[in-house]
Amino acid sequence: MSQPRWRFVVNLGDAHPLEYGGYFVYRDMTGVYGYEAELVELLNENDERSKLRVIRVCLDRLKEVRDGDAVHLVPFTYEATWPHPVHRYEEWFTDKLASIASYVGRTVEDLRASLCSEDGVQRAEAYRNVYDHEGWANGNEYPMTLTMAEAKRRYRSALQRPRTVNDRKLDKLKKEARSAAGYRGHTLKRFVTHYSKTRAITECRECACYVQVNAAPLPNETAIGGDAVAIGCIGSKKKEEVANGKM
């Protein structure tokens, strides 16, 4: 079997992936291994010298198999002639799709369709939804650890990738959203970019208030919205009260 030749496809993470979290998608040009992705995040966001954790996961294409009212998500290569009942081959997160979809603001049907899509980028976003909810250790229990210098060498081609108009708009909106939310006492997690590449969403680390940015809003939508830019952080207030002995 030939060795894979990985080609960088897209970064679905932040515009500054090594500082605020990257999600790099790769495709094997030999066609043997398909698509894989790497989640990159700082081990300590408050330390400028922090190392980075890299979690690489496979983006296997799945297939829907209906059995009465049940819908099973199984490997794309599944055939009815396989020896065991279909439910023996379904993915471990199949029964969790409803809670995952609700967590990221998608429908179960939309999430399932992305996991079964021929488009590896759509699958990358769907798998990210799964692991953000269920934990990345389910995709890879043995992450790599890199220094910033090592990460810059590893992702040289990805960091030099030309950015689109929507990328630049999202970058600006994320900074404005962080500033507005920070003014109200929120500390935002890294943004998760929607596979459409025009929207991104995140939430406060302390109170789970959310904020969404949209680089191409419809007439009845806003570019920045969510309770994190509308109300103060309850979590930070509780911490202050504890520190002052009021609780």
N, C-alpha and C positions, 0 to 999 in steps of 0.2 A: 504494500500500500504506500502511495506517495505521501511525502510530508506535506502538511498544510502550508499554504501561503496566505497569510492573513493580510487583508487590505482594510485600512480604516474607512468607515462609511460615514459616520456622523457622531457628533457629541450631543446627547439629549439632556445633558446636565447644564450647569450654570455657564454663563459666558466666560467666567474665570474659573475653570474646572479644578485647578490645583488648589485654589484658595477657598472656594465655596462649594466644591463637590462636582465631579464630572461623571458622566455615564457614557462611555465610549463603545460604539458598536462596530464590530469587525465581521468581515465575510471571508471565508476560505475560498480562494479563487480556483482551487482544484475541484471544488464541488463535492468533496468527500465529507467535510465536517459542517457545512452550512454556516450559520451565524453564531457568534458568541459576543458577550459584552463584558465590560469591566466597570464596576462601580469604584470610584476613587474619592476618598474623603480623608480629611485631616483627623488624626487621632486626638488632637487637642486644639480646638479652634481658637483658644485664647493664647496659644504659644506660637510665636512666629517661626520658631525652629522645629515645630512639630513634624514628626514623620507622617507618612500617609499610609492608609490601609487600602489595599486593592483586592477586590473580590471579583473573580472571574466566574461567569455562569454561562451555561449553554442555553441557547434560545430555540430549543427543539420545536418543530412545527407539530401541532396536534390535529386531531380529527374528531368530529362529532359523530357519535353512533347512538341512534335512538332505539330504545328498547321499551316499548309501551309509552308511558308518560315520562320515563327517565331519559336523561341525556347524559351520555358518558363522554368524557374527554380522554382519548386514548392516543397512543403514538400514531403518527401519520401513516406508518407502514402497516398498521393493524389490518388483518383480514378475518372475515368470519370463520375461516377454516382453522384459525388458531385453536389449540386444544382446550383452553379453559374458558369459562363464561366471561363475557365482555367486561364485567365489573372488576375482574381480577387484573385487568390491564389499565384501568383508568388512573389518571394522575392523582397524586396524594392530596392536592388542594381542590379537587372537583367539588366536594361538598362544602367548601368554604367560599365559593365564588360569590354568593349573595352578599356576605359580609365584606369581602374584598371590594366588590363593585360599589357598595354603599360607601365605603371608606374613601374611595378616590373619586366619587361622584360620577360613576358610569353605570350603565345598565348591565345586567348579567349577559344579555345577548351580545352587547357591544364588546364586552371583555372576552367572551368566548370566541367571537368572530376574529378578534385580533390574535388570539392564541393559535387560531387555525389558519391565519392569513399566510399567503405565499410571501408577503412583504416582511422581510426580517426586521425592519425598523418598527413596524406595528407590533410585531411579537416582542421586540425589546421593551417597548413601553408597557405592554401587558405583563410581561414577566417582572418588570420593575414594580408594578402595582401589587403583584402577588408577594414579592419578597419584602417590600416596604411594610406590608401588613403582617405577614407571617414570620418574617425574620430572614435575613440573608444567609444565615448558617444553613438554612434548608437548601440553598443552592450550592454553597461551597463552605465547608467547615474549616478550611485551611487558607485564610487570606494571606496575601503577601504584604510585607512592610517595606516601604521605600523611603529614602530621604528625598527632599525636594529636588536635589540635583539629579538623582536617579530617575525620578518621575519626569523631569523635563527632558531627559534623554529618551526615555521610553515612549513618551507621547509627543515627540518632536513634530511628527507629521500632522497629528491631530491639532496641536496648538497653532500650527501655521495655516490651518484650513481657512480659506476665505469665508467671511461671514456674510449672511444675507441681510436685506433690509429689515426683515422681521426679527432676526437675531439682534440687531442693533436696537430696535425698538424695545424688545423684551429686556435687554440689558439695562436700558435707561429706566424702564418702568419698574424693574426689580429694585434698582437703587432708590427710586422715589418711594416705593412701597416700604422698603426697609427703614427709610428715614421717617416716614409718616407713622409707621407702627412703633418705631423706637421712641418717638416723641410721646406716645401713649404708654410707654413702659414695657412693650413687648420685645422679646428676643426671638427672632424668627429662625426656623430651621432652614435648611437648604431648599430652594425651589425645585419642584418637580415639573418638568416641561411636558406638556401634552403632546402626543404624537403628531398632532396637526402643526406643531412648531409655532403656533401663534398665541398660545396661552400657557401660563404656568401658575402653580398654586403652592402654598406652604402654610404652616401654622406656627403659633407661638410655642416655644419650648415649655413655658410655665403654665399656660391656661388653655391651650388648644384653640384659641381664636384663630380664624383663618384669614388669609388675604389672597386674592387672585388678580393676576394682571393679564391683559388681553391686548395684543399688538394690533388686532384687526376687529375691534368691537362693532357689533351691529348697531343700528340707530337707537335701539332701546337698551343698549348695554353701555357700561363704563369701562374705561381703560384700567382703572384700579378700583377694586371693591372688596368688601368683606368686613367682618366685625373688628378685625385687628387694627383697622385704620379708622374705626368709628368709636370704639370704647376703650377704656383703660384696661391694663392687664390685672386681672384679679389675682393671679398667682403671685406677682411681684408685691402686691399690696399685702397679701397674707404673710409673705416672707418678712416684710418690713414690720408688721405687727408682732410677729414672733420675735424678731430681733429687739424690738422695743418693749417686750414683755407684756404686750396687750392681749396675747392669746395663750 
